[in-house]
């Protein structure tokens, strides 16, 4: 040690006084630095003239410490999660959680990274934010976006929340979880009023990471994920399905005497399980379509690298993220020079820089680029192209073999459209790539104006976003398929799909005639957005008085493809006041302009008021040491919504085509024919919602127990009703214009309870639980006045499931003869059929007897419980998530009469004379179920409980990492969607991806192995 240098020793601890190993200790303005030992201690030589140490550690807030002549230091680092918890991101700013009066929940990016290999940010939100409900319906690579709902759904037009990334409206689909700092969900009027006509459905604020001054930190993260199909409807094999068919045919003989011809003798049924040779193997097919189509597992890979740090002049955060999603479908050889399958590759690049231009001026730039390439069969760019997975859902095992023994592809000659060969469809469908390229740029100036008055600052923002989407690049092999045949199991005869070439009249030959396509612009998905704003902020404390104010002006220009741009303009204010950290008041408002409506309805004002009382800061409560925090808050406000389909709704829409007819006799003229296609409504305007919220925040025993309770009530009025849904008689002659006539009510509550305790041994246990209850009711939807109440939309929840109602079974012929007549196929009633209720009591079962049953497709209740434990370097995490009071209509009918298919689903026990305890009527084969005869058979209780996420991880101690030459190293194994308990036939949480009967690309379970390294 030179005479000029001096030795400084110290120890680094966390808030619980636990030593932190691997923390970085550096001398500001130099490259000198050391890491703490396993006991949290360090020794560093400080050059002359230097007096500041920079302390940083992964997951903790970086700080600067002045030495001031001391030789020994004791330094406590604050968990960054604590920093995030204490500061909440709100609309156009941040607030201290203590002074917050709005209903806002927040989580961090570190929490979301525990979601077991999930690459879709929306999927990672499930259960982590009270009041936010997600529903997934597909596991397709690159297309797993869930439906997101905040609290109760109160509009039939759109209930999607507003999503802002770094303050600008953007999609979250391409955002990589590793670059997320925090996510806030704004739920009540005090939180969302500043967004005016955009905030009615709630708001999600995503904030990306930024650098901290100090030594550069480089983090690397790699993971490998195995995906398996979660759950598909169970089907019987050929033997059991045909045996069940024999039972059904026998039962139908009572009303269909000629049905004997549909019986299969036992010796034939045995051939399906035990074919004697290749000929019988082809003729008596017994195909497990799920096994034929899907791999045992598919692999996905992810890698993320980021660097952060900074100096007094600039702080920086940069990251590169790579995702490769594998395909559950097998690859099938087609001898055509290509392989068709699904897949997804994405590369993200982000750079967030903050420049301190002067002591009072900061320039921030946020640049983000994403290139995502989805691969799929040609033309299958949606979850509705179910021909590629339909065989796993509805193709019978005996229909055909995918490929016969001689290598010829198969088809189902009796009804190919309903009973597809998905292996063939996938193999020869061609290959298409869809490329989504996004570039977002933000330039932000923050200027302190303390020279004018203390606490005043100015923020200006300019954002420019461009998204370019190319599709139809690849191999188009549609309608060029090879010859296919079907072997009739009844006769053994071969039926060819196409015997002759239509262009040559010669025998059909397998000619490879696919073409390549160079790609085209998807004008409907390509968009550009310009957003700029100026914002004044004022925050100041006068003794016991804290005053805050914000004023903002914002304009936005948005256009998709070649459309005329859409314009928005916002004038926003917020005022806050707190007295002695006990009494809180906040007023917000937004004066919004939207060009969606006519000149008289383009601007409106949306206010909110809120107040809070921090009871725990009162002197009489401070005497109770077990109360750490107790706050009551309430809010009221009015928010708008202009997110409706269509444009220029206030003007008549004209179209032309064909020729006007004149003269006698009438004949065409050369003049084109013009007509009104849609009537405009000059008085149409945005929907309005009045929001009320009452909440309590609490914490006891020094924060060991904490949480919140919220009660909310929303009243939405002026909901736009489409013309074809209005009670307008047909003789009006034209579809009525859209009008602001509807109204709905939503209400519910949220409850959150958290436990966090670190024991003397260093063992930490934490439990986070939350419950959300949200229901809605349609108050008015322009139902015809003469409809009975049970047929109206009003008075019921939005999306209420409706069905013919069954009550027991028709157990005998006496029951049948005494039952209510059906409008169709009444003579085909059989013992064991459902007894259908004549709901309107008119003496006949018809379509007017369908009535509300069960619930809607949105769950009333969601539950989440996360449990974690940490000890030394070992950590364990489990997350359970469930919903109830939800119904799903899933049509997987056994022996679908219209397809002539022998597909039989494992449904449960059937009612028979020998087994009257069976819950289901026998299915039908040769006859049709009488009117309403299925009753509620296909309406399932959509409740479920799943082990959503689980993780076990180990962080290496500093002795090991020092030998490895790294600052920190963490190994982990986690999983997503691991266990499921439900009565549903499949694992979809809703039907939005492909309807109720078509199935969807299977949802998946994930098993993930990963490594995090910090340098």
N, C-alpha and C positions, 0 to 999 in steps of 0.2 A: 504494500500500500504506500503510495507516494505521500509526501508530507502535506500536499494540498488536498488530497482526497480524505473523506471521512466515512466511517462505517456506520450504517444505520441498520438496526435490526427491528423486527416487528412480527406481528401475528395478524392473520386475516381470519375473521369470523363471520358467520351469517347471523341473522337476527336472533336465532336460538342459541347463540354463543358456541356453535359447532365449528371447529376449524375447517377451513376450506383449502384443500390441496389443489395444486395446479393453477392457482390464481396468478395472473400476470402482474408484475410490479416493474414499472419502467420509470426512468427519469425523463420528465418532460423536456422536449427540445433536444434529446439525444437518442442514440440507438441502444443505450445501455438498459438491460432488463434482465429480470430473473423470474423464476416460478416458485411458488410456495411448496413446502414439503408436505408430507402426509399429516403432520401436526399443524399445518397452516402457517409455519414460520418462514421467514426469509431474512437474508442478509444481503445488503447491496452497498456498493461503494459509490458515493455521491461526489462528482467533480466540484471544484470550487465555482461559485457563482450560480449554482443550481439549488433550488429550494422546493421543487414541486415533484411529488410522485404521482403517477397515473396508475390506478388500480383497476383491473378489469378481470372478469371471470364469466364464463359461459352461463347464461341464465340470470346474471346479476347486473345491476346498474353500475356502469363505470363511474368512478369518482376521482377527483384530484385532491391530494392531501398536502398541505404546507408543512414542511419539516420544522422550520422556525427554531433551529438549534437543538432539537431533540435527537436523542440517539436510539430511543426505543419507542415504537409506535404500536398502538392497539387499534385496529381498523375494522369496522363492521360494514359489510356490504348488504345492500337491500336487494331482495329478490326482484327481478324485473317484473314478475307476475304481480308483485305487490304494487309496483309502479303503475302497471296497467290497470290494476283494480282501483287504485286511488284516483286515477285520471280516466275519465270516460269520454270517448269520442262522441260528440253530439253533432247535430246539423250545423255545418259551417263553423266548427270550433271544437274546443275541449272544455270540460268542466270538472272540478273536483267532485268526487263521488259524494263527499260529505254534504255538499251544497246542492246536489242534484234533486230536482223535484219531479222529473219525468219518469215514465215507465220505460227504462232502458236496461237491457242486459248485454253483457260483453264477455267475450272469451278471447283467448290468445292463440296465436299460430302454433305455439308449442303444444297446447292441448289438442289441436286438430291433427298434429303429426302422429298421434297415437292411434289413428284410425286404420290400422291394419292393411297398409298397401293401397288404400283408396286414393285415386288420383284426381277425382272430381271433387271440387271444393264444396259444391252443394250437398253431395252425399256425406261429406265429413261433418256437416253441421248437425246431423241428426242427434237429438237428445241433449246437445251441449248448450242450448239457449232456450230457456223457458218461454213458452208462447210461440215458438217457431215449430211448425209441423212440416215434415217432409214425407213424400210418398214416392217410392221408386217403382218402376214397372218394366225395366229392361236392364240387361247386363251387356248390351252391345258395346264393343270397344269404341270409345270416343263419343258415345251417345247415351250416357247414363244420367243426364240431367234429371233430377227429381222435380216433381211439382212442390212448390214451397208456398205455404200459407202462414200468415201471422195472425194468431188469434182466430176469431170467427169470420167466416166468409159471409159478406153482406152484399154481394152483387153477382148477378148471373152473367155479367159481361166480362169482367176480368177481376181476378183477385190476386194477381201476382204482385209482390211487393216491388217498390222502387229499389234498385241496387246501384249504389255509388261506389266506385273504386277510386280512392284518393280524391273524393269530392266531385267526381264526374260520372254521369250515368253511363254504365258499361256492363257488359255481361261478365259473370264470374266464371263461365265455363272454361276459359283458357288459363285462369289464374292458377299458378302452382302454389301449393300449400306452404312450401318452404319460404316464400317471400312475403307471407302474411304476418304482420305485426299484431293486429287485433281485428275483431269483427264485432260491431255493435248492432243490436236490433232495437229500433225505435218503434214503440207500440202505441203510445197514447198521443193525445192532441198536443200537449206541451212539447213533445219531442218531434212531432211530424208537421206541425202547422207551418214551420218555416219553408216547407216544400210545397205548400199550397195545393194546387190541383194534381200534384204527383204523389202526395203522401197519404191518400185515403186508405191504402191497403198495407200501411206500414213501410218501414225503410230499413234496408240493410246497408251499413257503412263498412266498407273494407279498407283498412289502412295498411299500406305496405311498409316494409322495414326501411330504416334509414341508419346511417352510420353514427358512431359515437367517437368523440375525440379520444385519441389514444393509439396505442400500438396496433398495427394491422392484425386482424384475426381472420384466419382462413378456415372455413369449415367445409368438409366434404361429407356427403351422405349418399350411400348406395344401398339399394335393396332389390331383392328378388322375390317375386310373388307367384305362388301357385294358385290358380283359380279352378274351382270345380263348380259344376251346375248345382244350384241349391236344392230346388225341389220342382219336379214336374208331375203332372197328374199320373197316378198309377193306373196301368192298364193290364187286363188279363192277357195271357198268351193265347195262341190259336185254339188249343185244346179246351181251355176253360171258357173262352169266349163262345166257342161253338156249342159247348155243353150247356152254357147258359141260354144260348139261342134255342136249343132244343126245348128247354123248359118253357121259354117264352112262347114258342110256336105251339107247344102242347096246351098252354093256358089259353091261347087265342083260338083254339079249335072250337071253343064254345060260341064264337061269333064269326069265325072264318074257317069254314069246313074244308076248304081246299088247301089249307096250310100245310097238310101232310108232306107236300112236295118239298118243303123247306127243311125237313128234318134230315140230320146227318147221322148215319149209323155209327156205333162205337168203333167198329173196325176202321172206319175212315178217319175218325177223330184221332185214333192212335197213330195214324200215319203222319200227322202233323208233328208229333213229338218224336216218333221213331221212324223216320223215312228209311226205306230199305236200300235205296240207291240214289244216284244223282237225279234221275228222272223224277222220282217221288219228292226229292228235296226241293226241286223247282216247282212241282205241281202243288204240293201241300206246304206252302210257305209258313214259317213260324218265325217272324222277324221281330227282334227287339229293336224298334226304330231308334230309341234313345241311345242304345249302345252302337248302332250303326252310324248315327250322325255325330255323336259327341266323343271327344277325347276323354280319357280319365281325368285329365287336367290340362290346363293351358298355362303358359308362363308369361309373366309380365316383368319388366325391368324398369328401374328408375335410378337416376343419378342427379345429384344437385351439388353444385359448388358455389360458394359465395365468399366474398371478402368484404370486410367492413373495418372501419377505423377512421382516422382523420387527424388533422392538425388544427391549429387555431384558425387557419384560413379556410380549410375545406374539410368536410366530413363526407364519407362515401359509403355506399352499399351497392355492390354489384353481384349479380348471380346469373348462373346458367343452369337450366333445368332440362332434363331429358326424360321422356316417358316412352316406353314401347309396350303396347297392350297386345297380348296374344289372343288367339281365336279358339273358342271352345269347339268349333266344328273341325272335324277331320279334313284332311286334304285328300281329294279323290283324283286318281289318275284318269284322264280322259283321252289321252293320245291325240291331243289337239294343240299341244305346244304351250299351254299355260296352265296355271293352277288358280282356281278361284277360291277366295275365302275372305273373312273379315279381319280387320286389323286397324291399329291406330298408332301413329308415331307423332310425337310433338316435341319441339324444341322452343324453350322460352329464354329470353335474355332480358335482364332488367338492370338499369343503372339509375340510382338515386343519389344526387349530389346536392350538397348544401354549401354555398360559398358565403363567407362573411366578408362582403365587399368593404364595409366600413364597420365601425363599432355599432352602428344603428341600422345597417342595411344588410339584408341577407337575400341572396338569390338561390332559388332551388330549382333544379331540373329533375324531372322524372321521365325516363324513357323506358318504354316496354315494347318488346317485339315478340311475336309468337307465330310459329309456323306449324300447323297441325295438319296431318295427312290421314284421312280415313280411307280405308280400302274395303270394298264390298262387291258383291255380284253386280253386274251392269244393271243400272236402273233401280237398284234396291236401296236408295238413299232415304230410308225411313224405317221406323219400327213397324210399319203396317204391311210390309212386303213379306207376309207370313208363309209364302210358298216354300221358303228355305228352311223353316223349322216346323211346318205344319204336320209333317209325318210323326214327329215326336208327340204331338197332341192328338191327332184325330185319324191317322192312317191305321187301319186294322193290321194286325200281324200276319193275317192270312191273305191280305189283298194281293201281294206279289213279293218277289224278292227284289231288292234294289238293282242287282245285276244277276242275270241267270248264269247257270254254270258254263254256258258257251260264250260268255262275255257280252251278251246283248243286254242293253238297258231295258228296264221294265216300265210298263205303264198300266194303269187300271182302266180297262176298256169300258167298264160299266158306267163309271162317272169319274173321269180323270180330274175334273176341276175340284171336286170335293175330297178326293182321295189321292193327293199328289204323291209322287215319288221325290221326296225332298233331296235325296242323295243325287239323283239325276239333275234336278233343278240347280243344285249348287255346283255340280261338277262342270256343266256345260253352259253356264249362264254368262260367261265373259267376266271381265274384271274392270272395275271403275275406281278411280281415285278422285277424292274430293279434298282440295287443298284450301285451308283457311289461313290466310296471312293477315295478322293484325299488327298495327303500329299505333301506339298511343304516346302522346308527348304532352307534358305539362311544364309550363314555365311560370314560376311563382316569385314574386317580389314581396318581401316583408320589410316594412320600413317603420322603425320606432319614431314616434313624433313627440317624445318627451320634452323636446325643446319648446313645443307649443303648450303642452300640459302633460303632467305626469300620468302615465297609464294609457296614453293614446297611441294607436298604431294603425298602419295602413297595410292592407294585403291586396295584391292584384294578381290575377291568374289568367293565363291564356292556354287553352288546351285544344289540340288538334288530333283527331282520331281518324284512322282509315282502316277499313277492313275490306280485303279483296278475297272473293271466294271463286275458285275455279272448280267446275265439275265436268263430267263427261270426258274425262281423259282415261284412256285405257283400251280395252278390247271389247268390242261389241259382237257378241255371238248369239244374239237373239234370233229365234226362228230359223236356225241353221242346224238343229239338233240331229244326231245320228238316228238311225232306225230303232224303233222300240217295239217290243212285243209283250203280249200277256198270255199266260197259260191258264186257261179256264180249268179250275180244279174240279168242276162238275164233269167235264167231258175229256179234259186233257188236250183239247184243241188249242192251237196257237192263233192269236188274233194280232195282226200287225197294225200299228198306228197309221202308218203311211206305206202303201204298197207300191205306188207309182210316183215318179217325179212329175209334178204338174207341168213343168216347162218342157219336158222331153217325152213324156208318156212312157218312159222306160222304167225298169225296176229302180226303186228308190235306193240310192247309194249314199254311203257315209262320206260326204265331201266336206272338207274343211274350208269354210267360206267366211270366216270371221274377218272383220275389218278393224283397223286401229283408228282411234279418235284422238285428236290433239288437244282437246279440252275447249271449254267455252265458259264465258263469264256467267255466273249465276247472279243475274241482276236483282233478284229478290232478296239476296243475302248480302250483297256488297253494299257497304254504306260509308258515309263520311259524316263527321260531326265536328263543329266548331263551337267552343264554349269559352266565353270570357266573362270575367267578373271583377268588380272592385268592392272592397269591404273595409269599413272602418270599425275598429274595435277599441273599446274603452273599459279598463278595469282598474279600480282604485279603492283603497281602503282609507276611511276617515275614522280613526279611533275604532269604535265598535261597528261602524257602518261599512259594508262592502257593497260597492256599486259597480254594475257592469252594463255595457250597452254594445250593440252590434247593429250596423246598417249595411246592407248589401244590395248591389245592383248586378243582375246577371242576364245575359242574353245567350241564346243557343240557336244554332242552325243545323238542321239534320236532314239528310236525304238518303234514300235507298235507291240504288240503280239509277235510272234516268228520270225519276220522279221530280216534280217541283219540290224544292226544299220546304220543310216545316220550320216554323219559327216559334220561339218562346221568349218571354220576358218576365223577370221576377224582380220585385222590390221587396226586400225582406228586412225585418227588424227584430231584435231581441233586447229586452231589458231585464236585468236581474238585480235583486236587492237582498241583502242578508244583514240582520242585526244581531251582533254578539254571537254569531254562529249558532243561533237558536231559531230565529224566525226568518223564513225564506219566502220570497215572492218572485214570480217570473211572468212576464207578458211577452208573447210572440205574435208575429203576424206576417202575412205575405200578401202582397198585391200582385196577382199573377195575370199574365196575358197569354192567351193561347189562340192560334189561328184555326182551331178545330171547329169553331162555331161562328155564327153570324156577327156582323159589326156591332150589334147591340149587346152581345153576350161574350165578348172576348176578354174582358177584365173583370176581376172580382177580388174581394178582400176576404182573407181567411184568418181569423184571430184565435188565440188561445190564452187562457189564464191558468196559473197554477200557484200553489202555496205549500209550504212545508213547515213543520215544527219539529226541531231536534230536541225531543224531550230529555234525552240523556245528558244534555248540556245544562239543564236546569239544576239549580243548587240543591233542590230537595231530592233529585234523582241521583246526584253524584254521591249522596250518602249511602247509596246501595251499590257496593263495589262489584257485585256480580253482573250489573248491567253495563255493557261496554258501549252499546249504541242502541238508540231507540228513536226512530223518526217516523212521523206521520206525514203523508203528502197527498194532495188531491189536485186534479186537473180537469179542465173543461175546454173544449175547443171545437171549431168547425173547420173541416177539411174538404177539399174538392177532389174530383177525379175526372180527367178528360181522356182516360185510356179506353176508348171505345173503338169498335171496328168501323171502317168506312171513313170517308173524307168528304168535305163539302156537304155535310148532311143538311145544311140550311138551303141548298140550291137543288132545283130539279136537275136530274141527270138525263141527258138525251143520248140516244143511239140512232144509227141509221143502217139500213141494209135493204136489199131488194129494190123493187120499183113500185112507185105509186100506180094504182089502177084507176082508170077513168073510162068514161064513155059508156055507150050502150050498143052492143053488148060490151061488158067490162073487158078491158085489155090492158096489158102493161104499157106504161109510158117510159120514156128515157129518164124520168126524174126519180132520184133516189127517195126512199121513204124514210121520214124522220118520225120518231116517237119518243115519248117520255118513258124511260125505263124505271126510274125511282123518283118518287115525289119527295121534294125537300120540305123541311120544316124550319122556317125562318126564326122560330122561337126556341129552338133546341139549345141546350146549354149543358154544363157539366153536372155530374152527379154530386150530391152533397152528403156528408156524413158528420153527425154530431157525436163527439166522443167524450165519455166521462170515465174517470179512473180514480180509485181510492186505494192507496197503498201504505204498507207499513214495512220499514226496514228494521232489522233487529240484529243484535249480537250480544252474547252473554259469555261470562267467564273468560275475559280477555280474548274474545274472538274464537274460543273453542267451538261454540255453536253460533251460527249466523244464518241469515236468509232474509226472505221477504215474502209478503202476501199482497196480492193485488186483486181487486175486484173491478171489472170493466163492463161498460155498457155502450154499445154503438147503435145509433139510429141513422140509417141511410135513407135518404129521400131523393126524389127526382131521378130515379134509376131509369136509364133509357131502355125502352121496350121496342124491339124490332116490329116493323109493320105487319109481318105475317104472324106475329104472336099476339096481336091486339084483337079485341072483340069487335071486329068490323065485319059486317056481312059481305058475302062474296059478290053481291050485286053492286057493290061500290065500284067495281070494274077495274080496280088497280090496287096493288099492294099499298096499304096505308103507310104514311111516312113514320119514321121513328119519332118517339115522343118521350118526354120526361114524366112518366106516370108511376113508376114502380116505387115500392118502399120495402125495406127489410129492417129487422132488428137482430143484433148479435149481443151476446152477453156471456159472462163466465168469470172464472177466477184462475189465478196462478199461485202456486205455493212452492217455495224453495227453502230447503233446510240443508245446511252444510255443517260438517264436523271436521275439525282439524286439530290434531294433538301430536306434539313431539315429546316423547318420553325421555327420561334422564339417560337411558342407554343409547340415545341417538335414533331409536326407532320412531318413525313417523307413520301415523294412520290418518287417512282422510276419507270422508264419505260425502258425496254431493248428491242430493236427491231433488227432484222437482216434479210437479204435477201441473198439467194445464187442462182446464175444463172450458170448452168453448162450444156454444150452441147458437143456432140462428133460426129465424122464423121469417117466412115471407108474409108481409102485411098486405101488400096489394100488387097484383100482376095483371090487371085488366082481364080477369077471368069473366066469361059470360055470366050474367046475373042469374040465369036460370039453372046453371049447373049446381048439383048438390055439393055440399061443402067438401065431401071426401074426394070429389073429382077436381076441386079447385087447387091451384098452387098456393093461394093464400091460406094461412093458418097452419102450414106445414113447413118443415125445414127444406132448404134449397137442395134439390137433387134427391128428394125423398123417394126411396124405393117403393114401387107399386107392383102389385101382383094379385092374381086370384088367390083367395085365402082358403087353405085346406084345413079340415078339422076331422082328424081320424080317417078311417078307411071304410069303404063299402064292403062290409064283411060277408055279405050273403046276397043272394038274388033278391031277397025281400028288401034289403037295403037299396039295391039298385032300382027296383021298381018303385020304391018310395022316395027316391032322390029327385032333386030338381032337374028338369029337362035341360039339356045343352042345346045351343043353337046349331051346332054342327057335330056330326058323328055320335049323336046320342045313343044310337043302337050298338056302338062299340064299347060301351062301358062293361067292365069286368070286375068280378070280386077282387078285392085288394086295391082297387083304384082309390085315389084320394076322394074324400067327400068334400066337394067344393061348396063354399058358402054362397048362397044367393044374397049378396051383400045389400042390394037395393030392394030386395023382397018383391020383385015383380013376377016371380014364378018361372024365371028362365035364366040360365047361366049364359051370359054373353060378355062382350068387352066392357060393358058398363058395370060389371061386378069386380073389376080390378080396383083395389083399394090400397091405401098406404099400409106398408108392412115394414117392420124393422126400422132401420135408420138410413141415412144417406151414405155416400161413399167417403165422406170426410169424418174422421173419428171425433167423437165428443170429448174423449179423454186420452191424454198421452201421459206416459209415466217414464221416468228415467232415474236410474240409480247407478252412480259411478263410485267404485271403491278402489282405493289405492293404498299401498304400503311401501315404505322405503326404509332400508337399513344398510348403513354404510354405502356400498356401491350397488346394492341390489334393490330393484324396484319391481312392483307387481301392480297391475291395473286391470279391472274388470268393469265393463259397462253393460247394463241391462236396459233394454228399451221395449216398451209395449204400448198398445193402444186397445181401446174397447169402445163399445157402442158405435159400431160401423158395420155396414152391410155391403156385400159385393155380389153382383149378379154374374155368375160364371157359367156359361152354357157349354158343358161337356156332356152331351147326351149319349147314352149307350144306344147302339143300333139306330143311328140317325136314319130314319125311314127314307129321306130324300136322297141319300147317297148310296143306299144299298150296301153299306159297309158293316162288317162284323166287329167293329171296334167296341169294346166293352170296358168301361172304367170301373175301378174299384170304388164303389160308392158307399157300401155299407150292407146291411142285411135287408133282404126283401121280404115283404109280407106274403105269406102263403097260408093255406088252410092249416098246414102242419106247424107253421111258425107265425102265429098271429101277432107276435111281439116285434116282427120286422118293421122297420121304420119307413121303408120305401116301397112303392108299387113296383111290380115287375115291369121292366121296360117293354116296348113294343117292337115287333119285327114286321109282320105283314099287315098290321092295322095301324090306324092313326089314333092318337090320344084324343078323346073328345074335348070340346071347347073348354079351355082353362084347366085341363086335367093334370098338368104338371104342377099346379099350385105353386108352392114356395120351394119346390124341389131344388132349384138351381140358385136360390138366394142363400148365400152362406153368411154365417157370422164371421165377419172379417177381423175379429180380434186376434191379436198375436202377442207373444212375448218372445224376444230373441236376445241371445247373448250377442250384442251388437259389436263389441270390441273387447279384446283381451290382449295384454302385453306382459311379458317378463323381460327385464333388461338388466344389464350389469355394466357399471362404469368402472373402468380400470383405475387403480390407485396410482398416485404420482410416481411411485417407485418403478412401476412397470412402464408408464407412459414416458418417463424420462429416458429409460433404456431404449424405448422405441423412437425417441426423438420427436414426440408429439406433445401437445399441451393437454389434450383430453381424448379419450376414446371410449365409445359406448357401443355395446353389442346388444341387439334386441331381437326377440321373436314376438310377433303379434299377429292377430287375425281379425277378420271382419266378417260379420254375419255368420257366426260359427254354429250356433244352435238356434232352433226354431220350435216353438210350441204354438200350434194353431189348428183350427178345423178346416182351413182352406185347402183346396186340392193342389195349389201351387204356391210359389213364394212371392208372387207379385203383390205389392201393397195397394195397387189400383189398376184399372184397366186402360189408362190413357194411351199406352204405347200401341195397343193393337186390338182394342175392343175386348169383348168378354169371351168370345169363343175362338178367336184366331190364335190365341197364345202369343208369345213374344220371345225374343231372344232371351234365353234363360238368365235370370238373376243369379249371382254367383256368391260363393263363399271364398274367402281369401285367406291364405296362409303365407305370412311374410317374414323374411329374414333380412335384417339390415345392419349396417355399420355406420356410425357417425364418428368422424375424426376432426379434431380442432388443432390447428397449428398456430 
